[in-house]
Amino acid sequence: MYIPKQFKISDVEEIREFVQQHSFATLVTTKKGKPIATHLPMQFIKENEDYYITGHMAYGNPQWRTFVDTEETLAIFQGPHAYISSSWYEQENVPTWNYQAVHMYGPARILDEEELKQDLTHLLEKYEDSRENPVLWDKLSPSLLEKELKGIVGFRIQVKEIQAAYKMSQNRNEKDYRTITEQLKKEENPVSKQMAELMQKRVNP
């Protein structure tokens, strides 16, 4: 991913928090030279000094079979994004787009059954714990779990490289930055409002 210096993010813990909040990602591999992709939730975990991405997909999805022949997979995580009108600038310029994106590269392997169960347990805890009536792993019937496990394939990617870009008008002067933030707040698009909130937090944490 092309990342101008002023938009590059290197803090792994900041990236980890971002992925926790935007964990529905795009997984890209190749099959006979053709890129293929699947959209699915993933978890970003740290073990000792190493980082991993875990997830699962349908057994009928042919992408998991490419893990054997693909040296590196690419996982793409995306946050809020918004069109930035050049009418919001103090001086004449062209419009642009603000966004947050993280790319992670690494080799993938298939999880065994016990690893998959553990990963699914953590996934349910993440998304169900705050629910009024959480449906956690130990609350589901063994027969249902056995049936559903046959229909999915778990995977684990060892993260070898991370590329992260937060393009949020850091290259604009203070007045333009403030104007852009205020204008985004007025947009009807809720994602534009989210970008405004993020921009405001960067100057007023």
Backbone bond lengths (Angstrom), bond angles and torsions (degrees), N, CA, C in turn:
res aa  C-N    CA-C-N  psi(-1)  N-CA   C-N-CA  omega(-1)  CA-C   N-CA-C  phi
1 M - - - 1.463 - - 1.529 108.30 -
2 Y 1.311 116.34 131.70 1.459 120.68 176.89 1.530 109.30 -74.32
3 I 1.345 115.91 124.33 1.469 120.25 -177.95 1.534 109.77 -132.84
4 P 1.329 118.64 105.95 1.462 120.30 171.97 1.529 110.20 -57.53
5 K 1.308 116.61 147.42 1.464 123.03 -172.61 1.526 113.09 -51.87
6 Q 1.344 117.45 -42.07 1.471 120.09 -174.60 1.529 113.17 -71.45
7 F 1.342 117.64 -12.43 1.462 120.96 -178.50 1.534 112.99 -106.31
8 K 1.319 117.28 -1.87 1.464 121.39 -175.09 1.526 111.80 -77.16
9 I 1.343 115.99 135.51 1.458 122.67 176.82 1.526 107.89 -115.09
10 S 1.340 116.73 128.30 1.465 120.98 -176.46 1.520 113.97 -117.33
11 D 1.319 117.72 -14.68 1.457 122.18 -177.45 1.538 109.42 -71.33
12 V 1.330 116.80 110.12 1.467 120.55 -175.56 1.522 111.86 -64.21
13 E 1.317 117.64 -35.79 1.467 119.64 179.37 1.529 111.38 -67.38
14 E 1.331 116.65 -36.38 1.467 120.15 175.36 1.527 109.74 -64.84
15 I 1.326 115.79 -41.43 1.466 120.94 178.43 1.524 110.31 -65.58
16 R 1.326 116.04 -40.08 1.463 120.58 179.49 1.533 110.48 -61.31
17 E 1.316 117.28 -42.53 1.463 121.52 178.19 1.528 110.48 -64.09
18 F 1.332 116.22 -40.23 1.465 121.01 178.32 1.528 110.64 -60.71
19 V 1.339 116.43 -45.87 1.461 120.71 -178.87 1.528 110.84 -66.02
20 Q 1.327 117.39 -34.58 1.459 120.82 176.18 1.530 111.15 -60.31
21 Q 1.325 116.13 -36.70 1.465 121.54 -178.09 1.520 112.61 -84.07
22 H 1.337 117.07 -24.68 1.474 121.51 -176.35 1.528 108.81 -129.07
23 S 1.319 115.77 59.66 1.465 120.61 -169.90 1.525 114.58 -85.80
24 F 1.345 117.95 -4.74 1.469 119.35 175.24 1.516 107.41 -82.64
25 A 1.334 115.52 108.74 1.465 120.78 -167.85 1.523 112.56 -120.19
26 T 1.328 114.80 176.50 1.459 122.46 174.55 1.520 108.46 -113.99
27 L 1.322 116.40 122.21 1.464 121.68 179.29 1.517 109.31 -101.50
28 V 1.337 116.01 124.88 1.469 121.31 -174.97 1.529 110.16 -119.03
29 T 1.340 116.04 129.67 1.464 122.61 171.03 1.535 107.20 -135.56
30 T 1.303 116.18 -176.24 1.467 119.19 178.06 1.527 110.44 -126.17
31 K 1.320 114.77 147.81 1.457 121.69 176.08 1.517 108.02 -132.40
32 K 1.315 115.95 111.97 1.466 122.32 -176.22 1.527 111.10 53.84
33 G 1.326 115.72 41.51 1.459 121.53 176.96 1.513 115.26 84.44
34 K 1.333 117.63 -5.94 1.469 121.19 -179.27 1.527 110.06 -100.68
35 P 1.341 117.96 126.99 1.469 119.72 177.59 1.524 110.66 -67.58
36 I 1.334 116.21 137.52 1.458 121.77 173.27 1.531 107.60 -130.00
37 A 1.323 116.48 151.73 1.469 120.01 -174.27 1.519 111.44 -141.43
38 T 1.334 114.97 150.41 1.453 122.60 174.48 1.524 108.10 -133.28
39 H 1.325 116.40 142.11 1.467 121.95 179.97 1.526 107.87 -104.59
40 L 1.330 116.84 122.70 1.452 119.79 -174.12 1.529 111.56 -163.84
41 P 1.342 117.29 158.39 1.462 119.85 178.32 1.524 110.94 -74.88
42 M 1.317 116.77 144.29 1.459 121.13 178.71 1.525 109.49 -135.14
43 Q 1.335 114.87 161.40 1.456 121.23 176.20 1.520 108.94 -118.44
44 F 1.323 116.00 140.04 1.462 122.65 -179.47 1.521 106.78 -110.57
45 I 1.326 116.57 115.04 1.460 120.41 -174.08 1.527 111.27 -126.22
46 K 1.326 115.13 156.25 1.459 122.14 178.09 1.516 109.13 -118.96
47 E 1.330 115.77 130.99 1.455 122.04 175.17 1.516 108.14 -128.54
48 N 1.326 115.98 114.37 1.464 121.33 -172.32 1.517 108.94 58.11
49 E 1.327 117.83 -116.21 1.463 120.29 -179.83 1.524 112.29 -105.60
50 D 1.311 117.30 5.58 1.463 121.36 -176.08 1.528 111.21 -106.50
51 Y 1.338 115.88 151.77 1.461 122.61 179.16 1.533 109.52 -116.55
52 Y 1.328 114.36 144.64 1.459 120.34 -178.50 1.533 110.35 -137.96
53 I 1.335 115.23 153.76 1.456 122.37 170.31 1.523 106.37 -114.96
54 T 1.323 116.93 134.33 1.458 120.16 176.49 1.523 109.68 -125.53
55 G 1.316 114.87 156.55 1.460 119.90 179.27 1.520 109.88 -176.44
56 H 1.324 116.20 -172.78 1.454 120.54 177.32 1.521 109.35 -152.28
57 M 1.318 114.90 157.67 1.468 121.09 177.87 1.520 109.17 -142.08
58 A 1.325 116.38 168.75 1.459 121.14 -179.27 1.531 110.58 -63.43
59 Y 1.329 116.37 141.90 1.462 120.79 177.59 1.525 110.37 -58.39
60 G 1.327 116.16 -34.07 1.460 119.86 -179.65 1.523 114.55 -73.12
61 N 1.333 116.78 -10.06 1.469 120.76 177.97 1.530 108.48 -77.10
62 P 1.332 118.39 117.61 1.469 120.31 -176.10 1.532 114.18 -69.67
63 Q 1.324 117.93 -9.32 1.458 118.61 -174.70 1.521 112.96 -62.98
64 W 1.345 118.34 -37.03 1.460 119.42 -176.46 1.521 112.08 -61.68
65 R 1.320 117.27 -24.78 1.462 120.49 178.78 1.531 112.00 -71.44
66 T 1.346 117.05 -16.72 1.473 119.79 179.35 1.526 111.86 -79.05
67 F 1.336 117.77 -12.24 1.460 119.92 -178.59 1.527 112.14 -59.02
68 V 1.339 116.63 -33.07 1.465 121.36 -177.57 1.528 111.37 -63.91
69 D 1.328 116.62 -40.96 1.460 120.81 -174.66 1.522 113.56 -99.55
70 T 1.338 117.79 -5.01 1.462 121.08 -178.48 1.526 109.77 -98.97
71 E 1.328 116.96 117.10 1.463 120.47 -179.06 1.520 111.62 -68.17
72 E 1.338 116.69 -35.26 1.457 120.86 -179.99 1.524 110.79 -136.34
73 T 1.317 115.68 137.71 1.455 121.20 171.21 1.527 107.74 -104.47
74 L 1.310 115.65 162.27 1.466 121.59 177.94 1.522 108.66 -126.18
75 A 1.339 115.89 123.59 1.461 121.45 174.75 1.521 108.05 -110.54
76 I 1.334 117.04 128.30 1.461 122.89 -177.10 1.522 109.57 -114.70
77 F 1.325 115.78 122.83 1.459 122.63 177.17 1.526 108.11 -113.46
78 Q 1.324 116.95 134.08 1.463 120.38 -177.28 1.516 111.72 -129.22
79 G 1.330 115.87 137.95 1.451 122.46 177.04 1.520 110.76 -103.57
80 P 1.327 117.66 -160.18 1.463 121.44 178.83 1.539 111.40 -60.41
81 H 1.333 115.59 153.15 1.464 121.28 176.56 1.515 108.45 -146.63
82 A 1.319 116.59 155.66 1.471 118.97 -175.97 1.520 111.34 -158.15
83 Y 1.318 115.19 143.25 1.466 122.14 173.93 1.525 108.82 -71.85
84 I 1.328 115.65 135.53 1.468 121.41 179.43 1.527 108.81 -115.07
85 S 1.332 116.28 110.58 1.459 121.77 -177.94 1.530 110.97 -74.27
86 S 1.313 116.44 137.58 1.473 119.82 178.13 1.528 111.52 -71.48
87 S 1.338 116.75 -10.21 1.466 119.73 175.76 1.526 110.75 -69.86
88 W 1.329 117.06 -11.97 1.463 121.26 -179.75 1.537 112.19 -90.23
89 Y 1.340 116.55 -0.45 1.464 120.28 -178.43 1.519 111.42 -91.14
90 E 1.290 116.18 152.07 1.463 121.95 177.41 1.518 110.72 -69.92
91 Q 1.333 116.44 -36.17 1.460 121.24 179.05 1.525 110.05 -120.36
92 E 1.328 116.00 158.89 1.462 121.14 -178.12 1.525 111.68 -58.56
93 N 1.316 115.84 134.19 1.460 121.57 177.64 1.526 107.99 -163.45
94 V 1.321 116.71 -175.80 1.466 120.51 -179.44 1.537 109.65 -100.56
95 P 1.331 117.14 156.16 1.471 119.38 177.34 1.532 110.70 -71.10
96 T 1.337 115.83 168.46 1.460 119.99 179.58 1.518 109.18 -152.93
97 W 1.326 116.72 -167.41 1.456 121.99 -178.84 1.522 108.74 -136.91
98 N 1.315 117.29 130.17 1.461 121.79 174.59 1.527 109.30 -95.29
99 Y 1.326 116.44 146.68 1.466 119.71 -177.61 1.523 111.13 -164.88
100 Q 1.322 115.25 166.61 1.465 123.48 170.26 1.524 107.38 -125.98
101 A 1.324 116.85 131.61 1.460 120.44 179.53 1.520 110.17 -149.17
102 V 1.322 115.33 142.53 1.461 121.56 177.23 1.527 108.35 -131.58
103 H 1.339 115.65 129.69 1.464 121.92 174.94 1.523 108.48 -112.31
104 M 1.327 116.63 134.73 1.464 121.37 176.39 1.524 109.40 -127.20
105 Y 1.337 115.40 133.62 1.464 121.45 -177.34 1.524 110.56 -118.65
106 G 1.326 116.72 145.88 1.455 120.38 174.60 1.511 112.27 168.77
107 P 1.337 116.43 166.19 1.468 120.95 178.25 1.525 111.07 -76.32
108 A 1.315 115.91 148.44 1.466 121.69 -178.92 1.523 110.53 -114.41
109 R 1.320 114.90 151.15 1.470 120.70 172.46 1.526 108.33 -139.36
110 I 1.331 115.57 159.68 1.456 121.65 -179.61 1.533 109.81 -82.02
111 L 1.324 117.16 138.66 1.455 122.28 176.18 1.532 110.16 -79.74
112 D 1.336 116.20 143.70 1.459 117.84 171.82 1.533 108.51 -78.58
113 E 1.313 118.03 176.62 1.463 121.08 -172.38 1.531 112.65 -61.72
114 E 1.326 117.07 -43.52 1.462 120.11 -178.83 1.527 111.12 -66.26
115 E 1.324 116.91 -40.22 1.464 120.78 177.57 1.521 110.54 -63.57
116 L 1.330 116.32 -40.20 1.463 120.97 179.72 1.524 110.37 -64.80
117 K 1.327 117.29 -43.29 1.466 120.97 178.69 1.526 110.66 -60.15
118 Q 1.313 116.33 -42.52 1.460 120.68 -179.70 1.520 110.64 -65.11
119 D 1.327 116.01 -41.42 1.461 120.08 -179.42 1.524 111.00 -65.89
120 L 1.315 117.06 -41.85 1.466 121.11 178.90 1.529 111.15 -67.11
121 T 1.323 116.30 -35.25 1.465 120.39 176.54 1.519 110.49 -60.42
122 H 1.337 116.77 -46.01 1.469 121.56 179.07 1.525 111.06 -65.72
123 L 1.337 116.05 -37.46 1.467 120.21 -179.92 1.528 110.77 -63.53
124 L 1.323 116.73 -44.27 1.463 120.75 178.47 1.527 111.20 -64.91
125 E 1.324 116.46 -40.03 1.463 119.74 178.62 1.527 110.99 -61.37
126 K 1.321 116.36 -39.80 1.465 120.31 -179.14 1.526 111.65 -62.92
127 Y 1.329 116.59 -45.47 1.461 119.91 -172.56 1.533 114.78 -96.39
128 E 1.331 117.61 -16.97 1.464 120.14 -175.69 1.527 113.76 -103.52
129 D 1.322 117.73 -25.13 1.463 120.64 -173.63 1.525 113.86 -53.74
130 S 1.324 116.76 -35.50 1.461 120.43 -176.65 1.531 112.66 -87.56
131 R 1.346 117.16 -0.98 1.467 120.68 -178.42 1.533 110.57 -78.65
132 E 1.312 114.51 157.46 1.462 119.29 179.96 1.527 111.43 -64.76
133 N 1.338 116.27 -40.71 1.468 121.66 177.83 1.527 108.82 -126.81
134 P 1.346 116.90 76.35 1.464 120.58 -174.21 1.523 113.12 -61.87
135 V 1.315 115.58 135.67 1.468 121.80 176.26 1.529 106.59 -103.52
136 L 1.332 116.01 94.58 1.454 121.55 -178.78 1.528 110.30 -97.30
137 W 1.323 115.53 168.57 1.459 121.30 -173.85 1.523 112.53 -53.74
138 D 1.336 116.63 -46.89 1.466 119.91 -175.26 1.530 113.56 -73.85
139 K 1.330 116.89 -4.13 1.462 120.50 177.32 1.532 112.14 -95.12
140 L 1.327 116.58 -10.83 1.464 120.72 -179.60 1.522 109.83 -89.58
141 S 1.311 116.52 146.52 1.467 120.62 -176.86 1.529 110.56 -70.17
142 P 1.339 117.81 140.71 1.470 121.84 179.15 1.522 112.96 -55.81
143 S 1.318 117.32 -37.26 1.473 120.35 -178.71 1.525 111.00 -65.33
144 L 1.346 116.27 -40.75 1.461 120.10 178.32 1.530 110.38 -66.10
145 L 1.329 116.59 -44.88 1.458 120.93 -179.26 1.532 111.19 -61.93
146 E 1.318 116.05 -43.03 1.461 120.10 179.57 1.527 111.31 -60.74
147 K 1.323 115.48 -41.61 1.463 120.59 179.35 1.521 111.16 -66.21
148 E 1.339 117.07 -46.59 1.460 121.11 -176.29 1.530 112.17 -69.23
149 L 1.332 117.61 -34.77 1.464 121.02 -179.64 1.528 111.65 -62.54
150 K 1.330 116.44 -29.59 1.465 120.32 178.94 1.523 112.12 -69.43
151 G 1.327 115.42 -18.24 1.466 119.12 -175.78 1.511 115.07 -97.96
152 I 1.343 117.61 3.71 1.476 120.35 -178.48 1.520 111.27 -133.44
153 V 1.323 114.21 161.52 1.469 121.84 177.04 1.525 107.82 -128.72
154 G 1.314 116.84 124.11 1.458 120.84 178.35 1.517 110.95 -90.12
155 F 1.307 116.21 153.61 1.467 119.91 179.17 1.523 110.59 -142.55
156 R 1.315 115.15 162.06 1.462 122.61 -179.32 1.515 107.84 -141.22
157 I 1.319 116.24 126.17 1.467 122.05 -179.34 1.519 108.84 -111.69
158 Q 1.319 117.19 123.97 1.456 120.42 173.83 1.526 107.74 -82.54
159 V 1.324 116.37 116.94 1.468 120.77 -174.91 1.526 109.86 -76.02
160 K 1.323 115.40 116.79 1.460 121.52 -179.91 1.523 112.04 -101.89
161 E 1.330 116.05 -24.43 1.474 120.09 -178.72 1.525 109.59 -148.85
162 I 1.331 115.79 138.80 1.462 121.84 176.81 1.521 108.88 -125.27
163 Q 1.319 116.22 130.88 1.464 122.51 173.79 1.531 107.22 -122.18
164 A 1.322 116.59 124.14 1.464 119.87 -177.16 1.520 110.72 -132.77
165 A 1.329 115.56 132.36 1.467 121.16 179.86 1.524 109.88 -131.06
166 Y 1.329 115.55 126.42 1.462 121.99 171.38 1.517 106.39 -117.07
167 K 1.324 116.64 95.42 1.466 120.50 178.81 1.523 107.10 -91.72
168 M 1.327 115.68 100.89 1.459 120.60 -171.64 1.529 111.22 -135.79
169 S 1.333 115.07 44.59 1.479 122.19 175.89 1.526 113.22 63.42
170 Q 1.348 117.06 26.62 1.464 119.48 177.61 1.528 112.21 -63.92
171 N 1.324 115.99 -20.40 1.468 120.22 -177.91 1.534 112.59 -87.65
172 R 1.333 117.43 2.31 1.466 120.34 179.22 1.526 109.85 -96.26
173 N 1.330 115.53 158.65 1.464 119.04 177.96 1.538 109.88 -72.97
174 E 1.322 116.40 170.74 1.464 121.10 -173.89 1.522 112.58 -59.61
175 K 1.329 116.64 -40.76 1.462 120.03 -178.78 1.524 111.12 -66.03
176 D 1.344 116.48 -46.15 1.463 120.39 178.57 1.526 111.07 -61.31
177 Y 1.323 115.46 -42.16 1.465 120.54 -179.20 1.526 110.74 -59.41
178 R 1.316 115.57 -44.31 1.461 121.05 -179.91 1.528 110.39 -65.99
179 T 1.339 116.89 -42.37 1.466 121.00 179.57 1.521 111.49 -63.98
180 I 1.337 116.23 -43.80 1.464 120.89 179.14 1.524 110.37 -59.70
181 T 1.316 115.96 -44.66 1.462 121.01 179.84 1.526 111.09 -60.39
182 E 1.331 116.59 -46.09 1.464 120.77 -178.91 1.522 111.87 -66.37
183 Q 1.320 116.79 -38.91 1.463 120.29 179.49 1.527 111.64 -67.98
184 L 1.327 116.64 -38.47 1.467 119.88 178.19 1.522 111.31 -64.04
185 K 1.316 116.89 -33.32 1.465 120.96 178.10 1.528 111.37 -62.98
186 K 1.338 116.22 -29.81 1.462 121.46 -177.54 1.529 113.04 -82.17
187 E 1.323 117.11 -13.70 1.461 120.63 -177.26 1.537 110.40 -66.18
188 E 1.328 116.05 147.85 1.465 120.72 177.59 1.528 111.15 -75.18
189 N 1.312 116.79 -26.18 1.461 121.47 -179.39 1.533 109.91 -68.38
190 P 1.337 119.05 118.86 1.473 121.08 -178.44 1.522 113.28 -62.36
191 V 1.334 117.94 -27.70 1.462 120.41 179.31 1.532 110.13 -69.52
192 S 1.321 117.00 -34.33 1.470 120.56 175.84 1.519 110.21 -63.89
193 K 1.322 115.96 -39.15 1.466 120.17 177.43 1.536 110.73 -64.60
194 Q 1.319 116.52 -37.07 1.459 120.62 177.44 1.527 110.37 -63.28
195 M 1.326 116.44 -41.52 1.461 120.13 177.50 1.520 110.55 -62.40
196 A 1.319 117.47 -40.41 1.466 121.20 177.96 1.521 110.90 -60.76
197 E 1.318 116.40 -42.34 1.461 120.80 178.25 1.529 111.62 -62.02
198 L 1.332 116.01 -42.82 1.463 120.26 179.73 1.527 110.86 -64.71
199 M 1.324 116.08 -42.86 1.464 120.02 178.85 1.521 111.11 -62.03
200 Q 1.317 115.47 -40.24 1.463 119.68 -179.72 1.531 111.62 -66.59
201 K 1.322 115.88 -37.50 1.460 120.50 179.27 1.528 111.83 -66.23
202 R 1.319 116.14 -30.50 1.470 118.84 -177.45 1.524 111.10 -69.65
203 V 1.322 117.11 -26.53 1.476 119.71 178.54 1.531 111.64 -100.60
204 N 1.353 116.05 -21.14 1.455 121.35 177.74 1.530 109.88 -131.54
205 P 1.337 117.85 69.16 1.483 120.51 -175.83 1.523 111.83 -64.55
